[in-house]
Amino acid sequence: AGDRDAALKLLMRGFPQTGEAFWRRNLDRQIAVQGGSLGYFLDGKEGPVGLMLMLRSQRRMADGSELQIANLSSWYVDKGHRRRTVQMLRQLAEDRSVVLTA
């Protein structure tokens, strides 16, 4: 619940026109489907300052192995921390255990 509330605050700052009900409903659905996983937060001294929502799924490959797919759904970083966005994306891209899509 703490992660959802932090995510909701960030998304409302970044996308206020979308409305709180939309984000609350979709965050709750994402948590239910993915077992609590929302994605990644970017932390600052004052707490979470950015969020990268990731919709995760798994695909079975022809050889029987499982491949983890993560769609970069929605993201927001507070204005004062946007210089760190490239660093956050680079760290996500270096994770070889998942295939990222956008």
C-alpha positions in Angstrom: 0.0 0.0 0.0 2.9 2.4 0.7 4.3 1.8 -2.7 0.9 2.3 -4.3 0.4 5.6 -2.4 3.9 6.9 -3.4 3.3 5.9 -7.0 -0.1 7.6 -7.0 1.4 10.8 -5.7 4.0 10.8 -8.3 1.6 10.0 -11.1 -0.8 12.7 -10.0 2.1 15.3 -10.1 3.1 14.1 -13.6 -0.4 13.5 -15.1 -2.9 15.6 -13.1 -5.3 15.8 -16.0 -5.8 12.0 -16.0 -7.4 11.9 -12.6 -6.8 10.1 -9.3 -9.5 7.5 -9.9 -7.9 6.3 -13.1 -4.4 5.9 -11.5 -5.8 4.3 -8.4 -7.8 1.7 -10.3 -5.0 0.8 -12.7 -2.3 0.7 -9.9 -4.6 -1.7 -7.9 -5.1 -3.9 -11.0 -1.3 -3.9 -11.7 -0.6 -4.9 -8.1 -3.2 -7.7 -8.2 -1.9 -9.1 -11.5 1.8 -8.8 -10.8 1.8 -9.8 -7.1 2.6 -6.3 -5.8 5.2 -5.3 -8.4 4.8 -1.8 -9.8 8.2 -1.2 -11.3 11.0 1.0 -10.1 11.2 4.2 -8.0 13.8 6.8 -8.2 14.6 8.0 -4.7 15.7 11.4 -3.6 16.6 12.8 -0.2 12.9 13.7 0.3 11.6 10.2 -0.7 10.4 8.9 -4.1 11.0 11.5 -6.9 10.4 9.3 -9.9 8.6 6.2 -11.0 8.9 3.7 -13.9 5.8 1.5 -14.1 6.5 -1.9 -15.6 3.9 -4.3 -16.8 5.5 -7.7 -16.6 4.8 -11.0 -18.3 6.5 -14.3 -19.1 6.8 -16.1 -22.4 7.7 -19.7 -23.0 10.4 -20.0 -25.7 10.6 -22.8 -28.3 13.4 -24.4 -26.2 11.1 -24.5 -23.2 12.9 -21.7 -21.3 11.0 -18.7 -19.8 11.6 -15.2 -21.0 10.6 -12.3 -18.8 9.1 -9.3 -20.7 8.6 -5.9 -19.1 6.7 -3.1 -20.9 7.8 0.4 -19.8 4.2 1.6 -19.3 4.2 5.1 -17.7 6.9 7.0 -16.0 7.5 10.4 -14.3 10.4 12.1 -12.7 10.1 15.3 -10.7 11.6 18.3 -12.5 14.5 18.8 -10.1 15.6 15.2 -10.6 15.2 14.7 -14.4 18.9 14.8 -15.0 19.0 11.3 -13.3 16.4 9.8 -15.7 19.1 8.6 -18.1 20.9 6.9 -15.3 17.6 5.2 -14.2 16.9 4.0 -17.8 20.5 2.8 -18.2 20.3 0.7 -15.1 17.0 -0.9 -16.3 18.5 -1.6 -19.7 21.5 -3.4 -18.1 19.3 -5.9 -16.5 19.9 -9.0 -18.7 17.2 -11.1 -17.0 14.3 -9.2 -18.7 13.5 -7.9 -22.2 12.2 -4.4 -22.1 9.6 -3.1 -24.5 8.0 0.3 -24.8 
